[in-house]
Amino acid sequence: MSLDRVDLAIENLPQEQIDELYSSPLGRHLEEVQSKLRLQLALFAKQYIGLGIEERKQRALEDWTNFFIPIITAMMQDPDLKLTPAQRKALPITVERHIHLLETTTT
């Protein structure tokens, strides 16, 4: 990484040159730019971590949806419940809608 190479180059300078570098206007400007770049990199890293967490949450919700819909649909189509054909037809959409409620409460 470029910032690491700059740090290493500065560390390898004699102390009087380091003092001279940071006391000059150019050196102070370079230090300010370096600090801003490090802050940007930290923010990008935080965003990438957040995106990874959101992706795992989404995948988990999809897995639960794929698990629950067939089970609930099979249970609700059980003849002992005596659901009407219209209720049975609406069941998968209803179950999916309620599972999506989980999605909005976990994000």
Beta strands, then each sheet from edge to edge (+ up, - down):
end
